[in-house]
Structures are given as structure tokens and as C-alpha cells.
Amino acid sequence: MTSVEPGSAEPRRPHAAALPLLDADAIRLGPWLAETADADAEALARLHADPAGMRYWSTEPWTPGDRDRAEAYLDAIDAGAREGDLLQFAARRSGEAALVGWVTLYRIDRTHRRAEIGYLLDTVLWGRGLGRRMVDLALDHAFGTLGLHKIEADVDPRNVTSCRLLEGLGFQREGLLRQRWRTGGELQDSAIYGLVADERRA
Ligand SMILES: CC(C)(COP(=O)(O)OP(=O)(O)OC[C@H]1O[C@@H](n2cnc3c(N)ncnc32)[C@H](O)[C@@H]1OP(=O)(O)O)[C@@H](O)C(=O)NCCC(=O)NCCS
């Protein structure tokens, strides 16, 4: 595995330089890197084509190997970052270059100091606490560096792991929006979670 040290690698696109490298035990978040751009696009296409990983998503799994879609996805990340309403971190194992997931802060609203959070981790790594650690790192950035007051999440209530992850980080379930998404012919509810800055500090 190639090692990517903090500060030694080129960000994939200029905006990514705004993202710091955040480290937790065994997982880290950071920018999309120029030197891993091809491998990242390939990994994104694989992660988003995994039916288990996409089970409760509001879109259907991608067609396996859809590199064009991965590139378009990365372009959308750039556009969101340029507009200032989206920041997406690449997640990698500590000391390794391979992309294993991502965490996104989106609908970043500077006026109300609020954003939503989404995340995905490679299914082969599930159940080891890595998901919680990477979301925790992104929350540090959201409440600390960005100075946000509230983070919200929209989760299918059947997605027990994601609900437990959020609850373990102090999120409260604030409500249920019924039959909000139609994915692959299936209607999905949204459990709306929220975490405010005071609760985070506590
Ligand atoms: C959500 C996700 C990131 C969790 O990653 P993970 O590394 O497996 O999660 P963790 O190991 O940190 O565990 C988080 C919590 O879920 C629990 N958990 C883990 N696997 C579980 C399982 N199979 N069933 C029930 N609970 C489970 C853990 O015990 C922990 O809760 P606890 O602290 O109360 O014990 C991962 O499942 C994922 O990428 N899912 C697909 C994408 C997705 O659904 N994203 C969320 C959309 S809003």
C-alpha cells in the first residue's frame, strides 16, 4: 500500500486543499488527492455499486464499474465545495492510500449554522467502530472549524446500524417523515436526527 502522509500529497482539485487531514484510531478523513484520483474513482464506483452498502440509500446502486458516474460524482463534489454548501471527506485506513468510504457535510447553511451529514463505509469494514470514528471526526470539523450549530441526518429507520451510530454520538431522533423516498419501486421513510452544539460539547 502507498502511504499518504499529511501535507505530502497534491489535492485532487484546488478546492480540496481546504480540507484538513483528520485522524482517528485506524481511520482518517482528508481531501481527494490528485495522486490517487484514478484509484479513488474506481473505488467510488465499486462502493456505490455494492447492494448492501446502498440498501437504504435514496438512489439505487450504481452499475458496477461505472467510472463516468464516479467522475461526475467527483465533479459534483467540486461544484458543491466551490459554492460553499458541501464538503466531502475521503476516508482511508490510517497509513494506506485506498479509499474506503466518505463523509459529507451538505446543505451547509452559514446563516443558520446548520448542515446535514451523510456517510458510507466499505462493507468489508463494517462492525469495527470505524464508521462511528469517521463520522465523529467530521463532526469535530463541523462544530469546531466550521463553527456550525446543528447537524442533521436523514436515515431510513430500518437502517439500524446508522441509527445506532448517530445515537451513540449524541444525536436525537426528532421526527419521522413518512414515505419520503421511492427507490427501486420501494417507498422509504426518513427518521430525522439532529445534534446541536451544546449536546456535542456535553
Ligand atoms: C452506517 C455505517 C457507516 C456504519 O459503519 P460501521 O463501521 O459498521 O459502524 P460501527 O461499527 O461504528 O457501529 C455503529 C453502531 O452500530 C452498531 N452495529 C454495527 N453493526 C451492526 C449490525 N449489523 N446490526 C445492528 N447494529 C450494528 C454498533 O454496535 C454501534 O452501535 P453501539 O455503539 O450502540 O454498539 C455503515 O454501515 C455504512 O456505510 N452503511 C451504508 C451507508 C449508510 O447507510 N449510510 C447512512 C445513510 S444516512
The ligand as a MOL file (V3000), in Angstrom:
LIG
                    3D

  0  0  0     0  0            999 V3000
M  V30 BEGIN CTAB
M  V30 COUNTS 48 50 0 0 0
M  V30 BEGIN ATOM
M  V30 1 C -23.5550 3.2640 8.7120 0
M  V30 2 C -22.1410 2.7190 8.5930 0
M  V30 3 C -21.1570 3.8060 8.1990 0
M  V30 4 C -21.7490 2.1230 9.9570 0
M  V30 5 O -20.4120 1.6880 9.8900 0
M  V30 6 P -19.8040 0.6330 10.9090 0
M  V30 7 O -18.3420 0.8400 10.9410 0
M  V30 8 O -20.2920 -0.7270 10.5960 0
M  V30 9 O -20.4630 1.1020 12.2850 0
M  V30 10 P -19.8430 0.9620 13.7380 0
M  V30 11 O -19.0440 -0.3010 13.8260 0
M  V30 12 O -19.1570 2.2400 14.0810 0
M  V30 13 O -21.1470 0.7700 14.6380 0
M  V30 14 C -22.0730 1.7910 14.8660 0
M  V30 15 C -23.1810 1.2420 15.7660 0
M  V30 16 O -23.9430 0.2680 15.0520 0
M  V30 17 C -23.9150 -0.9720 15.7490 0
M  V30 18 N -23.8660 -2.0270 14.7390 0
M  V30 19 C -22.8210 -2.3580 13.9500 0
M  V30 20 N -23.1820 -3.3420 13.1180 0
M  V30 21 C -24.4810 -3.6400 13.4050 0
M  V30 22 C -25.4100 -4.5750 12.8960 0
M  V30 23 N -25.0960 -5.4280 11.9050 0
M  V30 24 N -26.6640 -4.5840 13.4030 0
M  V30 25 C -27.0190 -3.7340 14.3900 0
M  V30 26 N -26.1760 -2.8020 14.9150 0
M  V30 27 C -24.9150 -2.7860 14.4360 0
M  V30 28 C -22.6600 -0.9220 16.5860 0
M  V30 29 O -22.7310 -1.8160 17.6880 0
M  V30 30 C -22.6620 0.5250 17.0130 0
M  V30 31 O -23.6430 0.7630 17.9870 0
M  V30 32 P -23.3370 0.7000 19.5650 0
M  V30 33 O -22.2170 1.6470 19.8150 0
M  V30 34 O -24.6290 1.1230 20.1620 0
M  V30 35 O -22.9340 -0.6890 19.8720 0
M  V30 36 C -22.1080 1.5600 7.5530 0
M  V30 37 O -23.0000 0.5750 7.9550 0
M  V30 38 C -22.4370 2.0220 6.1620 0
M  V30 39 O -21.6030 2.5290 5.4230 0
M  V30 40 N -23.7130 1.7870 5.7370 0
M  V30 41 C -24.1240 2.0890 4.3730 0
M  V30 42 C -24.3060 3.5470 4.1270 0
M  V30 43 C -25.3480 4.1380 5.0220 0
M  V30 44 O -26.3430 3.5010 5.3330 0
M  V30 45 N -25.1100 5.3710 5.3960 0
M  V30 46 C -26.0120 6.1080 6.2430 0
M  V30 47 C -27.0150 6.7890 5.4270 0
M  V30 48 S -27.7530 8.0970 6.4010 0
M  V30 END ATOM
M  V30 BEGIN BOND
M  V30 1 1 1 2
M  V30 2 1 2 3
M  V30 3 1 2 4
M  V30 4 1 2 36
M  V30 5 1 4 5
M  V30 6 1 5 6
M  V30 7 2 6 7
M  V30 8 1 6 8
M  V30 9 1 6 9
M  V30 10 1 9 10
M  V30 11 2 10 11
M  V30 12 1 10 12
M  V30 13 1 10 13
M  V30 14 1 13 14
M  V30 15 1 14 15
M  V30 16 1 15 16
M  V30 17 1 15 30
M  V30 18 1 16 17
M  V30 19 1 17 18
M  V30 20 1 17 28
M  V30 21 1 18 19
M  V30 22 1 18 27
M  V30 23 2 19 20
M  V30 24 1 20 21
M  V30 25 1 21 22
M  V30 26 2 21 27
M  V30 27 1 22 23
M  V30 28 2 22 24
M  V30 29 1 24 25
M  V30 30 2 25 26
M  V30 31 1 26 27
M  V30 32 1 28 29
M  V30 33 1 28 30
M  V30 34 1 30 31
M  V30 35 1 31 32
M  V30 36 2 32 33
M  V30 37 1 32 34
M  V30 38 1 32 35
M  V30 39 1 36 37
M  V30 40 1 36 38
M  V30 41 2 38 39
M  V30 42 1 38 40
M  V30 43 1 40 41
M  V30 44 1 41 42
M  V30 45 1 42 43
M  V30 46 2 43 44
M  V30 47 1 43 45
M  V30 48 1 45 46
M  V30 49 1 46 47
M  V30 50 1 47 48
M  V30 END BOND
M  V30 END CTAB
M  END
